[in-house]
Every structure is written in structure tokens, then in C-alpha cells.
Amino acid sequence: MDEDFWSTIQQLSKETKDDYVLTAVLDPNPVEYFYKEFNYYNWMKLPVHLSPEFDSFEAILGK
């Protein structure tokens, strides 16, 4: 995920009037691995108002 991708997500969320986006890792398999091993799914609910100025945004992007 990079800043261009996040800008696109923010634009789409404005058009759909969504305040959050859900993200999930699909590999390894969320049901066969994450749920089985940890009893939860590896999803994140992100507010669309995050911007690169926030440390949390950089942590999510892995910078």
C-alpha cells in the first residue's frame, strides 16, 4: 500500500460516503491459517481520514 493507492481509496470513499475501509491479508489464507491459529481474522478497519502526516499511517504502510 502506498500513498497513491491510499489517495485512490480516499476518493472512492468520498463517492460512496464511507468513513472506514476494511483491509485483509489474503495470503496466508485468513480462514485456514489466521482464524484457525489465532481465533480471529486478520482485518483492519481504517478511518479514511488518515494521512501521511500521522505516524500510524506510516506504520501501516511499513515506512
FENGI-V263177 format. One record per residue. N is the residue number from 1. RES is the residue in one small letter. PHI is phi in radians with two decimals (none if undefined). OMEGA is omega in whole degrees, 0 to 359 (none if undefined). Layout:
[[N,RES,PHI,OMEGA] [N,RES,PHI,OMEGA]]
//
This chain:
[[1,m,none,177] [2,d,-2.19,184] [3,e,-1.13,178] [4,d,-1.12,178] [5,f,-1.07,182] [6,w,-1.13,176] [7,s,-1.07,177] [8,t,-1.12,178] [9,i,-1.06,179] [10,q,-1.10,178] [11,q,-1.10,179] [12,l,-1.09,180] [13,s,-1.18,176] [14,k,-1.13,181] [15,e,-1.15,182] [16,t,-1.67,179] [17,k,1.05,177] [18,d,-1.71,178] [19,d,-1.65,183] [20,y,-2.40,169] [21,v,-2.18,175] [22,l,-1.81,176] [23,t,-2.16,179] [24,a,-2.56,173] [25,v,-1.55,183] [26,l,-1.73,179] [27,d,-2.43,12] [28,p,-1.28,184] [29,n,-0.91,184] [30,p,-1.13,180] [31,v,-1.49,185] [32,e,-1.23,180] [33,y,-1.92,188] [34,f,-1.08,182] [35,y,-1.18,180] [36,k,-1.12,184] [37,e,-1.44,189] [38,f,-2.03,180] [39,n,1.12,172] [40,y,-2.73,178] [41,y,-1.65,183] [42,n,-1.55,180] [43,w,-1.90,172] [44,m,-2.23,174] [45,k,-1.85,186] [46,l,-1.94,173] [47,p,-1.22,185] [48,v,-1.27,180] [49,h,-1.45,177] [50,l,-1.05,177] [51,s,-2.40,182] [52,p,-1.07,179] [53,e,-1.24,183] [54,f,-1.48,177] [55,d,-1.03,182] [56,s,-1.13,178] [57,f,-1.12,180] [58,e,-1.13,179] [59,a,-1.15,179] [60,i,-1.18,181] [61,l,-1.36,179] [62,g,1.35,180] [63,k,-1.54,none]]
//
